Each structure stands twice: as C-alpha cells, then as structure tokens.
C-alpha cells in the first residue's frame, strides 16, 4: 500500500503536479528581493557620492577588521544595511558626534552635514543605485592597515601595551603605568595611540604623570582616542614640556566584537611620542576645568583643544565664557558617552579676550567629570 502511494505521488509530480512546480518556482522568483529592480529616480550613486561620505565619517569603525559589526566599504557590504543606516542617521546616533552647538570650527568633525544627510536619504529612497567603482569622485582607500606603524623619527619614543582579552570576557578596562626614562626634559611635538587589535580596542585615555608622583589626581590628560580619532599634533614652533622622570598612565577599554566571539584576543597596542629637536618658541599648557570651579587662562592665551571626559552615567555639558560681565556660550554637547572619548581640536586657535573666565554647566543628569583645555601660552617661553 505504501509503495502504491509513493508511485502515485511520483506520477502526480510528473504529470499534473509539474504545472504546480513551475508555478511554485515562478512564485519564488517573483517574491525574491526586488531592490535591484526598483526604479532609479536619484542622481546619486554609491561609488561616486555615498562611499566618500562613509570614508570620511564612518571608515574608522565600519571597515573590515574594525570594531563595528559590518563594513561599509563596498556597495555589496553597505546595501543590505540601508534601512538601518537611514534610522541611525535620522536619529543622530551615527556617526557618534556629541557637539550640538559650537562657536568654533572643529577639525575633523564627525557629524554629518545637512547636505550629506540629504544625499544619503535621497540615494536610498531613489533606488540606491550602485554606480561604477571607477567613476570620478570615488575616494581612494588610504587608511593604514590595522596595527600599522608610522616610521619613527630620530626623536621618537614608542611604548608597547600588551594585553590578552580572555575568551570569556566581553569587556575589560585595563590600566597600565609606563615609565618614560627620559634623560632630560623634552618638548613634545606629537603623540599618537596605535591600536594593535583594531577590532577589540574600543577606546583609550592617556595621562601624563609628573616626576616622582604616583598620585593620579596630579595627572594631566595627554590624549583621548576612540576609533577614527586622531592623535595630538602641536603647531610648528610650539611644544608641550615633558619633564625628566615623567610617566604615562594608559587606560584602555576592550570590547569584544561579534566577529571575535568565544576567541582569545591578543593585543599589542602602542603609544608613540615625537619630540622637538630643541626648545620651542611657545609652550603648550594644559588645564582641567570642573563643573564646580571657574577658570581663567592668562591674557593672550590661545585655546587649541577641548576634551570633555564623561562620568560612567554620561551627561550633557555647556562651556561658557564670561568677559566684561557678559556671558557667551562657546560649546554645547548632547549626552556624552564615556566609552567614546573625543578631543575637539579647533581648526584655528581661539584667542582668549582679556579678562575672560571659563566655566562649564552640566545637565541635571550629570555632565563631564572634567573638561581638559590645551592652550598656547601668551608669548615666548621664558
């Protein structure tokens, strides 16, 4: 009886059922993803107009081997995430950029411009055409490979930071002290953080400790790094003094990406310091500004950068300047994420008007634990 049923079913498939199979196959083809056949009604293409935006604002994380869950370097990589990209951009979650208002022009600002947002949305709504990778306007991929090192100069010092993230840990904060062993006082021209495992190193904050001091409260911020961030580079003819006997304190946060699940991660990151050959004409000073205190830089000082460091709960902050009885808002942030430390480096140093006092105000939910200010002194170094 069972054999008869099998034969009966086979005869059905060879006969009348064959028409059903053709209809089923046609249905599968017709209900397959149709985005490739969606009418194109936009003048923007991925390779000519969209990829340059991704490379400018997103490639620090969204690249192969990077910390983000998906790369966006090709049309095939980016197209499946079209709806997610649209949502993140409209909600201003990506790219992460906490500056809401600023009187300064900030170098390397990560936030998308209105024109770039319009271009992304128009491209997606208009059929998301691929375009040709050889079209003019495609930005070349000039990013260094993960862990790449710049050739050290004669006056450089590279300090290694080795750590193994256990296979069972998803996140870990590692604090290390490093002696500089400088034979004499030196003047810093540039400082960089070079992540070894680009996928696992999430952020780093580096402090400079004064000679013969293990007191972290006396530390000064040297640099704050998160993926896509740059290092510190002081203008020609200037430098930051690093006294003999100084040390560094490095705070590295590791986060395991989805691509490295259940795997041990061995990291060898580095801090590279490049020094001036001689003493500079002007010295860079560093000041910590806290919510409960106002601060006054010397008349004639020029602000180079601002780095807000948020407490674990995050928070929003405003930087105000008071001069001759008038208050002026200089900078307002959205909610700061302690896992995304950023330095806002000014495109042009800001001259402090005579008698100016700086203060920060925080939202009720909290604000930065500190705002670090780098500035040039008022004149030639004595």
C-alpha positions in Angstrom: 0.0 0.0 0.0 2.9 2.3 0.9 4.6 1.5 -2.4 1.5 2.3 -4.3 1.2 5.7 -2.6 4.8 6.5 -3.5 4.3 5.6 -7.1 1.1 7.6 -7.2 2.8 10.7 -5.8 5.7 10.4 -8.3 3.2 10.1 -11.2 1.4 13.2 -10.0 4.6 15.2 -9.9 5.5 14.0 -13.4 2.0 14.8 -14.6 -0.4 17.5 -13.3 1.9 18.3 -10.4 4.6 19.5 -12.8 2.4 22.6 -13.5 2.3 23.3 -9.8 6.1 23.0 -9.5 6.5 25.6 -12.3 4.1 27.9 -10.6 6.0 27.5 -7.3 9.3 28.2 -8.9 7.9 31.3 -10.6 6.5 32.5 -7.3 9.9 32.1 -5.6 11.5 34.2 -8.4 8.8 36.9 -8.3 8.9 37.2 -4.5 12.7 37.3 -4.3 14.2 40.7 -3.2 13.3 43.3 -5.8 15.5 46.1 -4.6 17.8 45.5 -7.6 14.9 46.1 -9.9 13.5 49.1 -8.1 13.2 52.2 -10.4 16.0 54.6 -10.0 15.0 58.2 -9.5 18.1 59.7 -7.9 21.2 61.3 -9.4 23.4 59.9 -6.6 25.3 56.6 -6.9 27.1 54.6 -4.2 30.6 54.8 -5.5 30.5 58.4 -6.7 28.5 60.1 -3.9 27.9 57.8 -0.9 31.2 56.0 -0.4 33.1 59.3 0.0 30.7 60.1 2.9 31.3 56.7 4.5 35.1 57.0 4.2 35.1 60.5 5.7 32.8 59.8 8.7 32.4 56.0 9.1 35.5 54.2 8.0 37.3 54.4 11.3 34.9 51.7 12.6 33.0 50.4 9.7 35.8 48.6 7.8 37.0 45.0 7.5 38.7 44.1 10.7 37.3 47.1 12.5 35.2 47.3 15.7 31.8 47.9 14.0 29.5 44.9 13.3 29.7 45.5 9.5 32.0 47.2 7.0 30.6 49.8 4.5 33.5 49.9 2.1 31.7 48.4 -0.9 28.2 48.5 -2.4 27.6 44.8 -1.6 28.6 45.4 2.0 26.5 48.5 2.6 23.3 47.8 0.6 21.8 45.2 3.0 22.0 47.8 5.8 20.2 50.6 4.0 17.2 50.8 6.4 19.5 50.6 9.5 21.7 53.4 8.1 18.7 55.6 7.4 17.4 55.1 11.0 20.8 55.8 12.7 21.4 58.9 10.6 17.9 60.3 11.3 18.1 59.7 15.0 21.6 61.2 15.0 23.1 58.1 16.7 25.6 57.6 13.9 28.2 58.7 13.4 28.8 59.4 17.1 29.3 63.1 17.4 28.2 64.9 20.6 28.7 68.5 19.6 25.3 70.2 19.3 26.4 73.9 19.1 29.8 75.5 18.9 31.3 78.9 18.1 34.5 77.1 17.0 35.2 75.3 13.8 36.3 71.8 14.9 38.9 70.0 12.9 37.8 66.6 11.7 34.2 66.9 12.9 32.5 63.5 12.6 28.9 64.8 12.4 27.2 64.7 9.0 26.3 67.9 7.3 22.7 68.6 6.1 23.9 68.1 2.6 25.5 64.7 3.4 22.3 63.6 5.2 20.2 64.6 2.2 22.5 62.8 -0.1 22.2 59.5 1.9 18.4 59.7 2.2 17.9 60.6 -1.5 20.1 57.8 -2.6 18.3 55.2 -0.5 14.8 56.4 -1.4 15.7 56.7 -5.1 16.6 53.1 -5.6 20.1 53.0 -4.1 22.0 52.7 -7.5 25.4 51.1 -7.4 27.3 53.1 -10.0 30.7 52.3 -11.2 33.7 52.0 -8.8 35.8 53.7 -11.5 33.6 56.8 -11.6 35.2 60.2 -10.8 34.6 61.2 -7.2 35.4 57.9 -5.6 37.7 58.5 -2.7 40.7 56.1 -2.6 41.1 53.9 0.5 44.2 55.5 2.0 43.6 54.2 5.6 46.6 52.3 7.1 46.2 48.6 7.8 45.3 47.6 11.3 48.2 47.9 13.6 50.3 49.8 11.1 53.1 51.9 12.5 54.5 55.2 11.1 58.2 55.2 10.7 59.7 56.7 13.9 61.7 59.9 13.7 65.1 60.3 15.4 63.4 62.0 18.4 60.7 59.5 19.0 59.7 57.0 21.7 57.4 54.1 21.3 55.9 52.4 24.3 54.2 48.9 23.9 51.0 47.9 25.7 50.4 44.2 25.6 47.2 42.5 26.8 45.2 39.3 26.3 41.4 39.6 26.4 40.2 36.3 27.8 37.8 34.3 25.6 35.1 34.6 28.3 35.3 38.4 28.7 33.1 40.7 26.7 34.6 44.0 28.0 37.5 44.9 30.1 39.2 48.1 31.3 43.0 47.8 31.7 45.1 50.5 33.4 48.9 50.5 32.9 51.7 52.7 34.2 54.7 53.3 31.8 58.0 55.0 32.7 59.4 57.3 30.1 63.0 57.1 31.3 63.9 60.5 29.6 67.5 61.5 30.1 66.4 65.2 30.3 63.3 67.4 29.9 61.9 67.1 26.4 59.3 69.0 24.3 56.5 67.0 22.8 55.5 67.8 19.2 53.1 64.9 18.5 51.5 61.9 20.4 49.6 59.0 18.9 47.8 56.0 20.1 48.3 53.0 17.7 45.8 50.2 18.4 47.1 46.7 17.8 43.8 44.8 17.6 41.6 47.3 15.8 38.5 45.1 16.3 38.9 44.8 20.1 40.4 48.1 21.3 37.4 50.3 21.8 38.9 53.5 23.4 42.0 54.8 25.2 42.7 57.7 27.5 46.4 58.5 28.2 47.6 60.7 31.1 51.0 62.3 31.8 52.1 61.8 35.4 54.6 64.4 36.9 58.0 63.2 38.0 58.3 61.1 41.2 54.5 61.1 41.7 52.2 58.1 41.8 49.2 60.3 42.6 46.7 60.0 39.8 45.0 63.3 40.9 48.1 65.2 39.7 47.9 63.6 36.3 47.4 65.7 33.1 45.5 64.5 30.1 47.8 63.7 27.2 45.4 62.3 24.6 41.9 60.7 24.3 41.3 58.2 21.5 38.4 56.3 20.0 38.1 54.6 16.6 38.5 57.1 13.8 40.1 59.6 16.1 43.4 61.4 15.5 46.4 61.9 17.8 47.8 65.1 19.2 49.9 67.4 17.0 51.0 70.8 18.1 51.6 73.8 15.8 55.1 74.4 14.4 57.2 76.4 16.8 55.3 75.1 19.9 55.5 72.1 22.2 54.4 70.6 25.5 57.0 70.1 28.2 57.6 66.5 29.4 59.9 66.7 32.4 62.6 64.2 33.1 61.2 61.4 35.3 57.6 61.6 34.0 55.5 58.6 33.4 52.3 57.7 31.5 49.1 56.1 32.7 47.2 54.4 29.9 43.5 53.4 30.4 42.4 51.0 27.6 38.9 49.7 27.2 38.5 46.4 25.3 35.1 45.3 23.8 34.7 42.0 22.1 33.0 42.4 18.6 30.7 39.9 17.2 33.4 38.7 14.8 35.6 37.6 17.7 33.1 35.7 19.8 34.5 32.9 22.0 38.0 33.6 21.0 41.1 34.9 22.9 42.3 38.2 21.6 46.0 39.1 21.9 46.6 42.8 21.6 49.8 44.8 21.2 49.0 48.5 21.0 51.5 51.3 21.3 51.9 54.9 22.3 54.2 56.9 20.1 55.7 60.2 21.3 57.6 62.5 18.9 59.7 65.3 20.4 61.1 68.6 19.1 64.8 68.7 18.4 65.1 71.8 20.6 63.0 74.1 22.8 60.0 75.7 21.1 59.2 79.4 21.0 55.8 78.9 22.7 54.8 76.4 25.4 51.5 74.4 25.4 49.8 74.4 28.7 47.0 72.0 30.0 44.2 72.9 32.4 41.5 70.8 34.0 38.1 72.5 34.3 35.5 71.0 36.6 31.8 71.9 37.0 32.2 73.4 40.4 35.0 75.7 39.5 35.6 78.6 37.1 39.0 79.0 35.5 41.0 81.9 34.0 43.7 81.4 31.4 46.4 84.0 31.1 45.6 87.0 28.9 46.8 86.4 25.4 46.4 82.6 25.6 45.0 80.8 22.6 42.9 77.7 23.1 43.9 74.7 21.0 41.6 71.9 22.0 38.8 70.8 24.4 38.3 67.3 25.7 35.3 66.5 27.9 35.6 63.3 29.8 32.2 61.9 31.0 31.5 60.0 34.2 30.0 56.5 33.9 26.4 57.9 33.8 27.2 60.2 30.9 25.6 63.7 30.7 25.4 66.9 28.8 27.6 70.0 29.2 28.0 73.6 28.2 31.1 75.7 28.1 30.6 79.4 28.8 32.9 82.4 28.7 32.4 85.5 30.8 34.1 88.7 29.7 33.3 92.2 31.0 30.1 91.0 32.6 28.7 89.3 29.5 28.2 85.5 29.2 28.8 83.7 25.9 28.0 80.1 25.1 31.1 78.5 23.4 30.1 74.9 23.2 27.1 72.7 23.9 27.1 68.9 23.8 24.5 66.2 23.5 24.7 63.4 26.0 28.3 62.3 26.3 29.2 58.6 26.2 32.2 57.7 28.5 33.1 54.9 26.0 33.6 57.5 23.2 36.2 60.0 24.5 36.8 62.7 21.9 39.1 65.7 21.7 37.6 68.7 19.9 40.6 70.2 18.2 40.0 73.7 16.9 40.7 74.4 13.3 42.1 77.8 14.4 43.4 78.5 17.9 40.9 80.7 19.8 42.3 83.9 21.3 41.1 84.4 24.8 39.8 88.0 25.2 41.4 89.9 28.1 39.8 89.1 31.5 37.9 86.0 30.2 36.7 83.4 32.7 35.6 79.9 31.6 33.1 77.7 33.3 31.1 74.6 32.5 27.5 73.9 33.3 26.0 70.4 33.3 22.5 69.0 32.8 20.6 67.6 35.8 21.5 64.1 34.7 25.2 64.9 35.2 28.0 66.2 32.9 31.7 65.7 32.3 33.8 64.7 35.2 36.3 67.1 33.7 36.9 69.3 30.7 40.5 69.4 29.7 41.8 72.5 27.8 45.0 72.8 25.8 46.2 76.3 25.2 49.3 78.2 23.9 50.8 80.5 26.4 50.6 84.3 25.9 54.0 84.8 24.5 57.5 83.4 24.1 58.6 80.9 26.6 61.0 82.3 29.3 
